[in-house]
Every structure is written in C-alpha cells, then in structure tokens.
Amino acid sequence: MRRSEVLSAESVACLNTALGCLKNIWEEIGIPEDQRIQRTEAVKNYIKGLLDMMILEEENLRKSLRSSIEKSRKELDTLCRELQLSPFKGDSGTMLQVDKDLRVRVEALMKQKSQRMQELKDLREQDQDLCDILCTDSFSLIPDAHTVPSLQQLQHFRQHLASLAAEKERRRSVFVGLKKQIILCMEDLEQLPDTSFERDVVHEDEDAFCLSEENIASLRLLLSTLEKRKAETAERCGVCRSRIRELWDRLELCQEERDALHQHMASSKKRNLEALQAELSRLEEMKLGRIRDLIKGIRLEMASYWDLCFLSAEEQQAFIPYCSDDFTEELLAVHRAELQQLKQRYEAHRELFDSVRGWEDSWKLFLELEKKATDPSRFNNRGGNLLKEEKQRTDLLKSLTKLEKKLKVQMEAWTEQEGQEFLVRGHNFLQFVEAHWERHRTEKEREKLERHLKKSRQTEEDMLYGTVKRTPSKHKLPGNNTPGKTRKLNGTSSTLRSALGTLCLSPGPRPALTASKALFARTPGRPGRPRAGLPEQNKENVSNPNRKDVGAASGSPATPQRNVSINSVASTYSEFARDLSKVSRSPCNMGALNSTALTPVHWEEKRAERPPMSGF
C-alpha cells in the first residue's frame, strides 16, 4: 500500500475520532439533538470547503505545469534547430518530471548557444589578425554573423586558425633568422640598407612586418646575395691570409710585424680585406727583393729533410736546380715542389725514419757509455754511478738488438712496398749497422792493444829505473787541525822530509848512511806489491836519475854497495810509518812528531813550512 493511501486512511480515522470526541462532548454537555445536527453540519461544511479549496489550488498547479511544459517544448525545438541538434524527446514521466527535464535542457542549450556565439566571435577576431599579418583572406565559413555555428563548423574554424598560427610562427622564425643573418652580413660587408625593403627589414619592428610569402622570398633572395658577397670576401681574405703567412715564413719577418696585422687575421670584413690586400702587396714587393733568401731558406729546409730521409750525396745531387744561381720565380716554384715531395715522403714513412734515427741516437749513447767504461778516472767516483752506468749500458745493448730486429722487419715491408731496398745515405741499412758494429769491435781491439803496449813500456821503465810506489793518500779535511797539532806538524816537517830524502833515493850512487839514518835502512827481504795511487801524491816516491841525494850534496863519497834500488828500502807506507814511530821514541828531539798520523799530503804541506831539523 502506498504511503499516501495510508495517510488518507489515517486522515479518515482522525476525522472519525474527532467526530466521536465532539459527540461525547455534546452528550456530556447535554446539547439537544437538533443542535448536534447543526454543529455536525458546520463541521462537514468546514471540512468540505477546506478540501475544495485545496483541490482548486492543485488544479491551478496542474494547468501551470502544462503551460510551462508547452513553452519549454517550443523553446527546446527552436534551440535544437539553431544548434543543429536532434529534437528532444522527454514525454515519459509525470508532469513535474517532464517540466523539470525540459527546463534543464533549455537552460543547457541556451548556454551552449551563448558559448558558440562567443567562440565564433573570438575565432573571427583571431582570424582577422592572422590574415592581416600573413596577408591572406578571411575565413568564410559562416556568412551570417547571427547564425549559430555547429560544433563541426567551430572545430573546422579552430583547425584553420591553428594552421594559420603555425604558419605565422614558422614565417616569423624564418623572418627573425633571415633578419639576423642579413644584419650580420651587412655588418661584415660594412654595407647600409639601400632600398625601402631593406630598411623595413633592418629597422622595422618584427611584429609589424608583413609575413607574406612574397616578403619571405624577397628576404631569402636578399640574404643569398649578401652571403655570396660575404663568401667572396671571406675567400679572398683566406687566400690573402694563406699567402701572407707563407710570405711571413719565407721572408722570416719578426713577430712584431706579424702582430701588427693580428686583428685582421681572424675577421673577414671589408676593412680586413683591404688591410690584407695592402699587406700582401707589401710582402710581394719584399719577396721580389728577397727571393734569393727565400730560395736559400728552402734549400736549408731541403737539406734538413735530406738528413731526415737519409738520402745519399748522389740522390741529393740529382736535384740539379739546387746548384742554380739564377734566382727567379720559376726556380722558387721548383724548389717548393721538391720540398713538398720531400715532406710527403717523410710523412709517408715517418715511423721508419724515426726508428732509424732512434737507433743512431741509441748507438751514440752506447758508444759514450763504452767510452766511460774504459776511463780509469771513473773509479774515483763514490756516488754509485758505476753500477747505474753498467746497468744502463746493458739495457741499451738489449734495446739496440730489439730495435735492429724491428727495423729488419720494417725494411722487408719497405722492400715489398717500394720494390727496392731501403738505403741509409746510399748504403744498405743492415750492412750499415753491421759496419758500425765491426768498427766498434775493431776500435776495442785497438784500444786493448794500446793498453798492452803501454803496460809493456811501463814494465820496461820499471825494470830500468825501479818500481814507483803509489801509496793512496787521504784527503785533507779543512779546519780540523788544532793550533797545538799544527805546531807539532810544523815541528816535524823537516824530520819527515829528511826521512823521505833517505828512503826515496835514485838508482844512482848513494853515500854511506850515518848512524841516525841507519835507523831507517832495511835489508831487502820482502818486496811490497805495487799499490795504485794518485800521481801527484807520489811525486816524492819517484826516483830521479839526475837528482843528487843528501850525501852527495855534502861531499860524502858514493860507494857501489850503497847503490841499490828503491826496493831495498821501506817499500810500503806502513813499514815507513813503523820505522818513523821507532825514531820518535828515540832520545832525539822528536816530541813534536805526531806518530804516524800524517799522510803524504801532510808531508807535502809541511815540508816547506820549517827548515830541516838537526835531529837526523
């Protein structure tokens, strides 16, 4: 059961209940029957009037709903025709639902119509602006301004405007790019706008310029003309720069003269071209006056490449113009062509030439190390370089062997490629290397023979004059002697000198030894083994055949028994030191003698400081 029916039943029940209550009240009051009827009739009339009034109001509402539905239907049909939509079908449902649906639909269509008209207005304004800039006709999609466009028409209009906007941006970007290039070209050419079109392009605002196809084509033509002029100028500048640099190098101009043209060596403007042409004219005049120097410079460079390519004298002499003295442009061109060929040859086989050059450098270093290895003075070096040099020499010998093997492979590849053997200054390289090694072996044999002969001569001299004692000496340390020690050394200098005069005698006749000198004499029992020493430290030990000893100078007779060699006296420094120590402990005045602390260097320094002492 519907709720409205329930409410109706409840209304009837309420009415019956109310009438029952009234009846009870009337009975309790005691109202007579005729009055009860009147009162009941009044209640009925009141309720009936109220219900009739309510029914009338509802009837009016139904009429207004029908009128509203009819009006909405008419408006809806009109809007559907204007908007080119299918008719609206909304008859199903109650009157309230239909009226509501129709009003909502009408409002939506009215809003849609307003939006379409506003969009059409905006699109037409945009179309007019684009057409003015692009110099094209307006879009004639809708001739009547009051007609509502359809969705398809608006979409077509939007697409048309989008294509126009894209074309505008494309043309604008093309225009901006062309304008920048045109301005740059005019600046490089130092040219001002001549025509009205050029002035509009350069000076007019970019947004105000008409972006028509004709204007874009004219811009491209103008830019092409300017770029052609600029390219011609740049090409002429490049030719001038290349020629100027070449003449600078050939004429050997100083850096100051080159820097004067530095600002014109990068740009290719009109003023740069004029400056380059002026400089080129000046250099050409200088070249004509210095063509002799140019040819000589090329010849020097050719000589360096001859050396780099290891050409022989015959190959060098094959270039006959090298010796010509007729210095002309033709001769210069011939020299340049020959130099270019040499450069190409060197660059084509640079690795091979560098390998040969590396072998020669390594060979020179090897010979230097070999020479150092035969130098006796290197043993005086205490810095540890002997081991380093020996290791370097061994490594270098190994590297030479590896390099020769590598070069042999490269020579074979050269022979296969060039069809001829590789020559180093006219000689086969492998034979060239073998000749160097053979020369090195011969030189070593010669040096060995010379050392042997020198040693033989020294042996003969020793047998004739006696063996020279070479006692190693200590280096004097500066500033270590105290004043007391200096006085002691000075006091014993003459004594030591006398002792040396007694020991280091010549092979000639000698006088008889005195009692004091006999302390130093020894019978030749064990000859000492020669010891190496510095020559300047053993001068006092070398016997002089022309020197007279102390005994001869004093007039003492010489006896054959005393004429013995140096081997018959103290043969070593240690034996001499022991004898000298014994003398220092004798009753003689030897207090100032400092035992055996003096080295032969000290002997040489002290001998000249004091006169001989009479103790000996």
ABEGO torsion letter per residue (X at the ends): XBAAAAAAAAAAAAAAAAAAAAAAAAAAAGBBAAAAAAAAAAAAAAAAAAAAAAAAAAAAAAAAAAAAAAAAAAAAAAAAAAAGBBBBBAABEBAAAAAAAAAAAAAAAAAAAAAAAAAAAAAAAAAAAAAAAAGBBBBBABABAABBBBAAAAAAAAAAAAAAAAAAAAAAAAAAAAAAAAAAAAAAAGBBBABAAAAAAAABBAAABBBBAAAAAAAAAAAAAAAAAAAAAAAAAAAAAAAAAAAAAAAGBBAAAAAAAAAAAABABAAAAAAAAAAAAAAAAAAAAAAAAAAAAAAAAAAAAAAAAGBBAAAAAABAAAABABBBAAAAAAAAAAAAAAAAAAAAAAAAAAAAAAAAAAAAAAAAAAAAAABAAAAABAAGAAAAAAAAAAAAAAAAAAAAAAAAAAAAAAAAAAGBBBBBGGBBAAAAAAAAAAAAAAAAAAAAAAAAAAAAAAAAAAAAAEBBBBBBBBBBBBGABBAAAAAAAAAAAAAAAAAAAAABBBABBBBBBBAAAAAABBBBABBBBBBBBBAAAAAAABBBAABBBAAAAAGBBBBAAABBBAAABBABAAAAAAAAAAAAABABBAAABBEAABBAAAAAAAAAABBBBAAX
